[in-house]
Structures are given as structure tokens and as C-alpha cells.
Amino acid sequence: MLDVNAARKDFPILKREMAGGRPLVYLDNSATTQKPQQVIDAMSSYYRTSNSNVHRSAHTLAEEATIGFEESREKIRNWFGAGESRVVFTSGTTEAINLVAQSWAKVNLNEGDVVVLTEMEHHADIVPWQMLTSEIGVELRWVPFDLETFELDMGAYEVAVQGASLVGAVHTSNVLGVRNPVEQMVELAHQAGAKVLIDAAQAAPHDRIGFDSLGADFLALSAHKMGGPTGIGVLLINEVAFQQMQPFMGGGDMIREVHFDYSTYQENEHRFEAGTPRIAEAIGWGAAIDWLAKWNVESIHEHGLELARFTADSLRSIPGMRVFGRQADGDGAVVSFLHDTMHANDLAVMLDAQGFAVRTGHHCAQPLLRRFDIAATNRASFWLYNTLEEASAFVEATRDICQRYS
Ligand SMILES: Cc1ncc(COP(=O)(O)O)c(C=O)c1O
């Protein structure tokens, strides 16, 4: 059992009072999670005691910074089961996916080669591929999902991967919370000779993904969705794919030698990390992983799903309310909903006035929303510090607003 009250104590922001002295009820965890004191302390301690650049100088501070930075890389490698693979720091999931597009796909694909995407993708896994259609003429194939069950059409997927070079698939949808059958998707793609990139931004906070055992070629995620700081993420890359990549950003730290007429590059992960990296952020992320390791990730998952199920079922009982998602066993703790007469933004503003923070809009997944013929939803998303009392208060506030104003 997850000790939610003990977890809450580590998050100073949860003590914040909102308008009218109401407590903050933070239900926007899919956008970003709050940070435990341990992460804030680790970053502040680095700046107070060891601030220096990494991989460069021989002085004590530089050595401490380098050790802290590289230790975090190893923590991330261990946490995500990537012992056989490469861990390249990026600014987040978005940059990680762009790195695959620019450093792998642009180097290895040609005009007419096929990239398969699902209709559930976040814009971060759509726009880089559209850019590549104009740059080198790759063709995009879309795998639909069922509007009633919210499940990917695996029959269509199996057809789409034939002759494809790459699949880009979201592990867990940030709008629907649906966890896709990524194991089966990797297997089918590999049988067809395609590489696979998994967008694990929403899976990372509640799922111990084992990258090597999953067998995907690339996996992208962000620290800020799992208690870590903003501005940092990783691309995990298997060795074969890593050897097929060429850097698209040049500069300091990624080189071995630079001459007036040519340069040679590092052979390890630094090859793709040009310039001064995000040192405090890496150290903060390492602290977030140490902190998460205190909890049982399966319990975090079960707890979030319990809150999501309660919320989805309760919202469905509000007249005129539509809930998008199924809250099945492996799914994320996400509930997207839309009232048929109440504007999503108006509802969010009224909820905010009572201390409830929910996301509103297209969730960076406009094509997905268009499949439902809608432009926006409200979204409540949970993490380990949310309580059933918060979920219940949120549902009652939503019910009350809808009754009064719709
Ligand atoms: C499924 C998914 N993919 C990609 C991203 C982009 O992550 P970031 O903005 O941290 O790069 C997000 C962020 O919400 C997401 O939910």
C-alpha cells in the first residue's frame, strides 16, 4: 500500500493556499508533476557547493559536477533497464524524438521510405516526421484507434508496418490514458524489419519500463513528468541503432579533435550532447529517481488508476458529461472529459477558482481530438500524492458547476 500522506509531506507546493484560502488540488500531473523537496535540495546544493562545467577542467568543483552528472546518467540507465544501451541526455521527450528524426532517420531513410505513426500521437511525435516528409520525402502511414474502445486497431497496425522503416508510437496516451500494446507492436515491427521509437513520456511516472527487455530501438521521455526538473529528458538507444546515427548538432563536448578543415567526434553518448549540458537538471533528476526508489512503482500505478477510475465513473454520472478513455489495468491515471454545453475553458476557470488545477485544451494532440470531432477537453491526471478525498471534492465541484451553469 502506498503511504500517500508520507509522500505528500515531501512536496512543499502542496501546502500552498489558493484563492480564498482553499487548498491546492493539483490534478495536472500529465502536464508536469510537482517536485519533492529532495529534488529541490539536490539542485540547490549543486549550485551552492559544486557549480562548475563538466568534462572539462581538472579542479575539484569540475570533478564533483562531472561525477554528479554522470552518476545521474547511470541512475537513469538502471531505472529504465538500459544496461546494454545508450542514454543520451536531451531537453525532454520532444528533443529526444527530434534527435531520432535528425540523427537516425535523416541519415538512414530515403524518399518514399515509410514511417508508421498512431493517431494517438502527441504533436512531439508528429511534427518532426512531417518536417522529414518535406526534407527527404518520407511517407507517413497512420494507424487508427477505435472511438468507442479507445484501442489501437492492431489489424491495421500489422498491415501498416509491412515495408515500413520506422514506427513511432506513444506508450501511454496523454489524452486517453490508454496504454498501447507496445510489446506486441515492437515484435510486429521487428518482424517486418522496421525500427521502433516509443514515446514513454506518460509511462515513466508509473511504469518501470525495461528498455533492453522491451527490445525497442529508441525510447524518449522527460524528467519533469516523474518528479524531476523541467528542461531535461533522455533518448535511450539500442547499440545497433546508436551506431547508425550521426550527430546533427556540433560544438563543444561532442568532439574528439577539431582541425581547420575537419573534426572527429566522441564515440560515446557525448557525441549527441553538444555544448554545456543541463548539469543541475541531471543531478535533480538523479535525486528524483532516488526518491522514487523509496516507493513501490506498482503501488503508484495502482493508486493512480484507482483515483482515475473513481473520477471517470463519477463524472460519467453527471448529465451531459462525456468521458474519453477506459481506465483499463495498465492505463495511465488520466481522465479526459467534456460537457456538452459547458465550454471546457469556462469549467477550468471555475474549478481553478476553487483550487482545482486541471488541464484544458487540445493536449498537444489535435489530430486525436479531431477524430472525436472536438477541439478541446478538460483533463484530470493523478500522481502518487493525490488522494481519494481530492478526487471526490473535484468531482463534486465539477458536478455543482455543471448543474449551475450548463
Ligand atoms: C505523450 C507525450 N509525448 C511527448 C510529450 C512532450 O514532452 P516534453 O514537452 O517534456 O518534451 C508529452 C508532454 O506532455 C507527452 O505527454
The ligand as a Gaussian input file, in Angstrom:
#p B3LYP/6-31G(d) Opt

LIG

0 1
 C        2.806000      11.566000     -24.735000
 C        3.708000      12.764000     -24.723000
 N        4.701000      12.845000     -25.607000
 C        5.543000      13.887000     -25.634000
 C        5.408000      14.924000     -24.744000
 C        6.364000      16.074000     -24.814000
 O        7.141000      16.128000     -23.654000
 P        8.101000      17.384000     -23.397000
 O        7.248000      18.607000     -23.556000
 O        8.574000      17.186000     -21.996000
 O        9.197000      17.315000     -24.401000
 C        4.375000      14.893000     -23.812000
 C        4.153000      16.022000     -22.885000
 O        3.065000      16.277000     -22.449000
 C        3.506000      13.784000     -23.792000
 O        2.501000      13.706000     -22.926000

